[in-house]
Amino acid sequence: MPVMTDTTHLIEDMEHIFSTLRHEFGNTVNTLNMTLDILISNYGAFNDSTKLEFLHRALEQVGRQHRFLDAMRSYSRAVVVDTKEIPMISLWKECVGLAKARLAGKQISFRQYIQSEPCNILTNPSAIYQILGHLFDNAVDAVTTTESPEIELTAFKHSGSLVVQVIDNGPGIPAENQSKVILPFFTTREGRVGLGLSISRKMLSQMECRFELINRLPSGTKASVWLKICG
């Protein structure tokens, strides 16, 4: 039964990815084709200004395709080569510094606390900072329309892991999106590609770590990362 469940989820993920690719490239190719057809058909009648306008429209569509391809390359290159032991306190200080840097200049309340005795974590520091960067960016987006925006960074030990959480008091994840938010190219934000969470999940999987994203009561989202404790 677990094999069937995993296979079903994989098929659903692939369906979503191919649907997104078909939509993104289909729309830009169709628009590009239409723009160039109009330009070619009316090339003799258009003045230089109009010709330039249509060429710019064509370049905009090519640019959209390039941005999408760049995002796909970013996903492919998100590979954790190795891990090492680092003191939990050092990791925590870097995480707090990263959070403050991400929130600098924003009217967002920030709280941080840790409930853990000193220990060492087996991880890749640069990968963890990239992952937490994605989570902070998502949290900032989530509280954009919240009256009194708050973001918390917490850490505690649980079942042999150090659990690091980024918590916001935004509106939470709509029910219809809860099974989709982790999928590549899924986004509800204008101008975003939708790879942050999927890249995070990929890198955490390579480090044999876990990731969970859930709604919290009465409102908001809780993103949890399970890191391996050495020893």
Buried (B, 14 or more C-beta within 10 A) or exposed (E): EEEEEEEEEEEEBEEBBEEBBEEBBEEBEEBBEEBBEEBEEEEEEBEEEEEEBBEEBBEEBEEBBEEBEEBBEEBEEBEBEEBEEBEBEEBBEBBBEBBEEBBEEEEBEBEBEBEBEEBBBBBBBEBBBBBBBBBBBBBBBBBEEBEEBBBBBBBEBEEEBBBBBBBBBBBBBEEEEEEBBBBBBBBEEEEBBBBBBBBBBBBBEBBEBBBEBEBEEEEBBBBBBBBBBEE
